[in-house]
Amino acid sequence: MISLSPARYNLSPHLAFISSQWCSFRSAANPMKTSKSKLPLSILAVILSALAFSGLLYAEDIRALTRKISPCSKQDSTIEEKANSSVEDDSDEEKTEFDADKCNVVKGKWVFNSSAKPLYSEQSCPYLDRQVSCVKNGRPDTDYQLWEWQPDECKLPRFNAEVALERLRGKRLMFVGDSLQRGQWQSFVCMVQSHIPEDQKSMRRGRSLSVFKAKEYNASIEFYWAPFLVESNSDLHIIGDPNKRILRVDSISKHAKNWIGVDILVFNTYIWWMSGLKIKSLWGSFPNGEEGFEELEAPTAYRISLKTWANWVDSTVNPNETRVFFTTMSPTHMRSADWHNKKGIRCYNETRPVMEKGHWGSGSDRRMMNVVTSIVDRMKVPVSFINITQLSEHRIDGHTSVYTETQGKVLTEEQKADPQRYADCIHWCLPGVPDTWNQLFYAYLSEQVDLGWKNRGRYAA
């Protein structure tokens, strides 16, 4: 039996012959270039024989044909290159430069760039938590690091660490929120730290406040832990059982005193509200300890708490000195049925984004989104949204899954074999999706420094 596998049979001469004959046939069939006389039978016979032979080869190895047949014209070549390329958008030349007032970053697609190289790695950045160090924790694939978000309407500028540091010269940047916001902070630190000499940078980690300093730039990139923004009994000592958490929905001063004097504030709060339980809420101080709480539906408690936050911003922040951002909700991917994988287990073993345009799963709550929008729309101090929700909805492949830790310990092989229980489809691997969040933040930050402060980036799906 003769094998027609490309490894044992040289197809190149035959494929080149087919290509040349097919091009001749196209030219002969073009009435703009030939007369109306009939095509000679000998040529037709050759073409038909060649096509029959190509059919046999097609059945044996379709890839050999698609890779070896040369296009018939320069125009066909361009079309083929764009069709086969996973890096360049076929309408990229028509896109405008990034303008936060005009570019809708929500609408776009993820494009795989095999030649891309993350701005850092787990080895090059010493500031990554083990929780998000997926490769170190045993994740076998790294393709999730090579996807790039391309808005439909504009070109998203590349993150430039030197430019970002120059923008931060003499300033304090602080990320405020939960563990997802901490991931965005770590991402930002890792994206810039390699451009700073070892003796010109430092990191101090604390229970509430962590500070990375770029001494050469007299700048700091900080993270403040406040998962609800308002005060709760789970601020310092985390209470794992959501049913035991109690919030002071009208109190924020204990946290907010740490935000005064910061030049750029980036807030976030979402995932801690989504336990599915009612929120135990208190007003005023704790005169009777934690007694006298009222149980509220999550959107109601969320609205009251965000009003408390908004009142503090409006009464305390000088918009001429401090810029305020709000990172929109980071989606979870707990139900594989959301992306039509009925046999899947959460986000476990997912290695590609959802490519369906406008995909929206059950891990993003539009009610909560509407609460944020309605509050920010009424604020006096402008707040810009870093709108990460829709673009992150597609990234079922980017979560830490079973390549993470629980209670400070990396998952055992036995635990990894039980993804239904242990797969973390909330947090993100680093390098990974939060790097794109910071690319978007960088684009907004650069524009606002140049053009002055405006309310930008409507929170809309």
C-alpha positions in Angstrom: 0.0 0.0 0.0 1.5 3.3 -1.1 1.2 6.1 1.5 0.3 9.6 0.2 1.2 11.2 3.5 3.3 14.4 2.9 6.0 12.9 5.0 6.6 10.2 2.4 5.4 11.6 -0.8 6.6 14.8 -2.4 3.5 16.7 -3.4 5.1 20.0 -4.3 5.6 19.5 -8.1 2.0 18.2 -8.6 0.5 21.0 -6.5 2.5 23.7 -8.4 1.3 22.1 -11.6 -2.4 22.2 -10.5 -2.0 25.8 -9.3 -0.5 26.9 -12.7 -3.2 25.1 -14.7 -6.0 26.4 -12.5 -4.7 30.0 -12.9 -4.6 29.4 -16.7 -8.1 28.2 -16.6 -9.2 31.3 -14.7 -7.5 33.6 -17.2 -9.1 31.7 -20.1 -12.5 32.0 -18.5 -12.2 35.7 -18.0 -14.0 37.5 -20.9 -12.1 40.7 -20.2 -8.8 39.1 -21.2 -9.7 36.5 -23.9 -11.7 36.2 -27.0 -15.0 34.2 -27.2 -13.4 31.2 -28.8 -13.7 27.9 -27.1 -11.0 26.6 -24.9 -8.9 23.8 -26.6 -9.9 20.3 -25.6 -6.3 19.3 -24.8 -6.1 22.0 -22.1 -9.5 21.0 -20.7 -8.4 17.4 -20.5 -5.2 18.4 -18.6 -7.2 20.6 -16.2 -9.8 17.9 -15.5 -7.1 15.3 -14.9 -5.3 17.6 -12.6 -8.5 18.4 -10.7 -9.3 14.6 -10.4 -5.8 14.0 -9.0 -6.1 16.8 -6.6 -9.4 15.3 -5.3 -7.5 12.1 -4.4 -4.8 14.2 -2.6 -7.5 16.3 -0.9 -9.1 13.2 0.6 -5.7 12.0 1.8 -4.4 15.2 3.3 -6.3 18.5 3.1 -3.7 20.4 4.9 -1.1 19.7 2.3 -3.3 21.3 -0.4 -4.1 24.4 1.6 -0.5 25.1 2.5 1.2 24.3 -0.8 -1.1 25.6 -3.6 0.1 29.1 -4.4 -2.5 31.8 -5.1 -3.2 33.0 -8.6 -2.8 36.7 -8.1 -1.5 39.2 -5.6 -5.0 40.1 -4.6 -5.8 36.4 -3.9 -2.6 36.1 -1.9 -3.6 39.1 0.3 -7.0 37.6 1.0 -5.5 34.2 1.9 -2.9 35.8 4.2 -5.6 37.7 6.1 -7.9 34.7 6.3 -5.1 32.5 7.7 -3.7 35.1 10.0 -4.7 35.1 13.6 -2.9 38.3 14.5 -4.1 41.1 12.2 -7.7 42.3 11.9 -8.8 42.5 8.2 -10.2 46.0 8.8 -7.3 47.3 11.0 -6.3 49.9 8.4 -9.8 51.4 8.7 -9.7 51.8 12.5 -9.1 55.1 14.1 -6.6 55.9 16.8 -8.0 55.4 20.4 -10.3 58.1 21.6 -12.1 57.3 24.9 -15.0 59.6 23.9 -15.6 57.8 20.6 -14.3 54.3 20.9 -16.6 51.6 22.2 -14.2 49.1 23.7 -17.1 46.8 24.6 -17.5 45.7 21.0 -14.6 43.7 19.7 -13.0 40.3 19.6 -10.1 38.3 21.0 -7.4 37.6 18.4 -4.7 35.0 19.0 -1.2 36.3 18.5 1.3 33.4 18.5 4.2 35.8 18.2 3.1 37.9 21.2 5.2 37.9 24.4 3.7 38.9 27.8 5.3 41.9 29.4 6.4 39.7 32.3 6.4 36.1 33.5 6.0 34.3 36.8 9.8 34.0 36.8 10.5 37.7 36.0 8.0 39.3 38.4 8.6 38.4 42.1 5.4 40.1 43.3 2.8 37.6 42.1 0.8 35.7 44.6 0.9 31.9 44.4 -2.9 32.0 44.0 -2.6 33.4 40.4 0.7 31.8 39.3 -1.0 29.1 37.2 2.0 27.8 35.4 4.0 27.4 38.6 1.0 25.6 40.0 1.0 23.0 37.2 -1.0 24.5 34.4 0.3 22.7 31.2 -0.8 25.3 28.6 0.1 29.0 28.1 -2.0 30.0 25.1 -4.3 31.9 27.4 -1.4 34.5 27.7 -1.4 35.2 23.9 -4.9 36.5 23.2 -5.3 40.2 22.4 -8.5 42.2 22.6 -9.2 44.2 19.5 -12.1 46.7 19.6 -14.1 46.9 16.4 -13.9 50.7 16.1 -10.4 51.7 17.1 -6.8 50.6 17.8 -6.1 49.9 21.5 -2.6 51.3 22.2 0.0 48.9 23.4 1.0 49.2 27.0 4.3 51.1 27.3 5.9 50.7 30.7 8.2 53.7 30.4 5.4 55.9 29.3 3.1 54.6 32.2 5.8 55.3 34.7 6.4 58.8 33.4 2.7 59.4 33.7 2.9 58.4 37.4 6.0 60.5 38.2 5.4 62.2 41.5 2.0 60.5 42.0 0.2 57.9 44.0 -1.9 55.3 42.2 -4.1 53.2 44.4 -6.3 50.2 43.5 -9.1 49.7 46.1 -11.4 46.6 46.3 -11.3 42.9 46.6 -9.0 40.1 45.5 -9.8 40.7 41.8 -8.7 44.2 42.2 -5.6 42.9 43.9 -5.0 40.9 40.8 -5.2 44.0 38.6 -2.8 45.8 41.0 -0.3 42.9 40.8 -0.6 42.9 37.0 0.1 46.6 36.8 3.1 46.3 39.1 4.5 43.4 37.1 4.0 45.3 33.8 6.2 48.2 34.9 8.7 46.8 37.5 11.2 45.4 35.1 11.9 48.9 33.8 13.1 50.0 37.3 16.5 49.2 38.6 16.6 46.8 41.6 17.9 49.5 44.0 15.2 51.9 42.9 12.1 49.8 43.8 10.6 48.3 46.8 7.5 46.4 47.9 5.8 46.4 51.3 2.9 44.0 51.8 0.3 44.6 54.5 -3.0 43.1 55.6 -4.9 46.2 54.4 -2.4 48.3 52.5 0.3 47.1 50.2 2.7 49.6 48.5 5.1 49.2 45.6 7.4 52.2 45.3 9.3 53.3 42.1 11.8 55.5 43.8 13.4 56.8 40.6 10.0 58.2 39.7 8.9 59.2 43.2 5.8 57.2 42.5 3.8 54.5 44.3 1.4 51.8 43.0 -0.7 50.7 45.9 -3.5 48.3 46.8 -6.0 48.8 49.6 -8.2 45.9 50.7 -11.9 46.8 51.0 -14.0 44.1 49.4 -17.3 46.0 50.0 -15.8 49.5 49.9 -17.9 50.2 53.0 -17.0 48.7 56.4 -17.7 45.1 57.3 -16.7 42.6 59.9 -14.8 40.8 57.2 -12.3 43.5 56.4 -9.2 42.5 58.4 -10.0 38.9 59.3 -11.8 37.3 56.4 -14.9 35.5 57.2 -15.4 32.6 54.8 -19.0 32.0 55.5 -21.1 34.7 53.7 -23.9 34.1 56.1 -21.8 35.5 59.0 -20.7 38.7 57.2 -22.2 41.9 58.4 -21.9 45.3 56.6 -22.1 48.8 57.8 -23.7 50.1 54.6 -23.5 53.8 55.6 -20.0 53.8 57.0 -16.8 54.2 55.0 -14.5 56.5 56.9 -12.3 53.7 58.4 -11.3 52.8 54.9 -11.5 56.2 53.2 -9.0 57.9 55.5 -6.4 55.8 53.6 -7.5 57.2 50.2 -7.0 60.9 51.0 -4.1 62.4 49.1 -4.0 59.7 46.4 -3.7 61.1 42.9 -5.4 58.3 41.0 -8.0 56.0 42.6 -9.2 52.8 40.9 -12.2 51.3 42.8 -14.0 48.0 42.4 -16.6 45.9 44.3 -18.7 43.1 43.0 -17.9 39.5 43.7 -18.4 39.6 47.5 -22.0 40.7 46.9 -22.8 37.7 44.8 -23.1 34.9 47.5 -26.8 34.4 46.6 -27.7 35.3 50.2 -29.3 38.4 51.6 -26.9 41.0 52.9 -26.9 41.5 56.7 -26.7 45.3 57.0 -26.3 47.8 59.8 -26.6 51.5 60.0 -24.5 53.7 62.2 -22.0 52.4 64.7 -22.0 49.1 66.5 -23.5 50.1 69.9 -24.9 46.6 70.5 -22.0 44.7 68.8 -23.4 43.2 65.6 -27.0 42.9 66.7 -29.8 44.7 65.1 -28.9 44.1 61.5 -31.4 44.0 58.7 -31.3 41.5 55.8 -31.4 43.2 52.4 -31.4 41.9 48.9 -28.0 42.2 47.3 -28.9 44.9 44.8 -30.5 47.0 47.5 -27.6 46.8 49.9 -25.2 47.4 47.0 -27.1 50.6 46.1 -27.0 51.9 49.6 -23.3 51.2 50.0 -22.4 52.7 46.6 -24.3 55.8 47.6 -22.1 56.0 50.7 -19.0 55.7 48.6 -20.3 58.3 46.1 -21.1 60.8 48.8 -17.5 60.4 50.2 -16.0 60.9 46.7 -18.2 64.0 46.0 -17.6 65.6 49.4 -13.9 64.8 49.6 -12.2 64.4 46.2 -11.0 67.5 44.3 -11.3 66.5 40.6 -8.6 68.9 39.7 -6.1 66.9 41.8 -7.5 63.4 41.9 -8.8 61.2 39.1 -11.3 58.5 39.9 -11.8 55.2 38.0 -14.2 52.3 38.6 -13.3 48.8 37.3 -16.6 47.2 36.3 -17.6 43.7 37.4 -15.3 40.8 36.6 -17.5 37.9 35.4 -17.4 34.4 36.8 -17.7 31.2 34.7 -19.3 28.6 36.9 -21.8 27.2 34.3 -20.3 25.6 31.2 -23.8 25.4 29.7 -23.5 29.2 29.3 -21.1 28.6 26.4 -22.9 25.4 25.2 -20.4 22.9 26.7 -22.9 20.7 28.4 -20.3 18.1 29.4 -17.9 20.7 30.8 -17.2 21.3 34.5 -17.2 25.0 35.2 -14.2 26.5 33.5 -12.1 23.4 34.0 -10.0 22.4 30.9 -11.1 25.4 28.8 -8.3 26.5 26.6 -9.9 29.0 24.2 -12.2 32.0 24.6 -15.8 32.0 23.6 -15.8 33.5 20.1 -19.5 34.2 19.9 -20.1 38.0 19.5 -21.6 39.6 22.5 -21.4 36.5 24.7 -23.0 37.1 28.1 -23.2 34.4 30.7 -24.8 34.0 34.1 -21.7 35.2 35.9 -22.4 38.9 35.3 -25.4 40.5 36.9 -27.0 43.3 34.9 -29.0 44.5 38.0 -25.7 45.3 39.7 -24.3 46.9 36.6 -27.4 49.2 36.4 -26.9 50.1 40.1 -23.4 51.3 39.4 -24.4 53.3 36.3 -27.3 55.0 38.1 -25.1 56.1 41.0 -22.2 57.3 39.0 -24.4 59.3 36.6 -25.6 61.4 39.6 -22.1 62.1 41.0 -20.6 65.6 40.9 -17.0 64.3 40.7 -16.4 62.6 37.3 -15.7 58.8 37.4 -14.4 56.9 34.5 -15.3 53.2 34.0 -12.6 50.7 33.1 -15.2 48.6 31.3 -13.8 45.0 31.5 -17.0 43.0 31.8 -17.9 42.2 28.2 -14.4 41.5 27.0 -13.8 39.3 30.1 -17.0 37.4 29.5 -15.4 35.6 26.6 -12.4 34.4 28.6 -13.5 31.1 30.0 -9.9 29.9 29.5 -8.2 32.6 31.6 -9.2 31.5 35.1 -7.0 29.8 37.7 -9.3 26.8 37.7 -7.5 24.0 39.6 -4.1 25.6 39.2 -4.3 27.7 42.3 -4.3 27.4 46.1 -6.8 27.1 48.8 -6.3 28.2 52.4 -2.7 29.1 51.5 -1.8 25.7 50.0 -1.5 24.7 46.4 -4.1 22.2 45.4 -3.1 18.6 45.7 -3.4 16.2 42.8 -6.4 14.6 44.4 -8.0 18.0 44.7 -7.2 18.9 41.1 -9.0 15.7 40.1 -12.2 17.1 41.6 -12.8 20.4 39.6 -16.5 20.4 40.4 -15.5 21.3 44.0 -12.1 23.0 43.6 -12.0 24.7 40.2 -11.7 28.5 40.8 -13.5 30.2 38.0 -13.5 33.6 39.6 -9.8 34.6 39.8 -7.5 35.0 36.8 -4.1 33.6 35.9 -1.2 36.1 35.7 0.1 36.9 33.2 -3.4 36.9 31.6 -6.7 38.7 31.3 -6.0 41.5 33.9 -3.1 42.6 31.7 -5.7 43.6 29.1 -7.7 45.5 31.8 -4.5 47.5 32.5 -3.9 48.0 28.8 -7.4 49.7 28.7 -6.6 51.6 31.9 -3.4 52.8 30.4 -5.2 54.1 27.3 -7.7 56.1 29.4 -5.0 57.3 31.8 -2.8 58.5 29.0 -5.6 60.4 27.3 -6.8 62.1 30.5 -3.3 63.3 31.4 -3.0 64.8 28.0 -6.5 66.1 27.4 -7.8 67.0 30.9 -10.4 65.3 33.0 -13.8 64.2 31.7 -16.3 61.5 32.6 -15.4 58.7 30.2 -16.2 55.1 29.5 -19.9 54.5 30.0 -20.7 51.3 31.8 -22.7 49.6 29.1 -22.9 46.1 27.7 
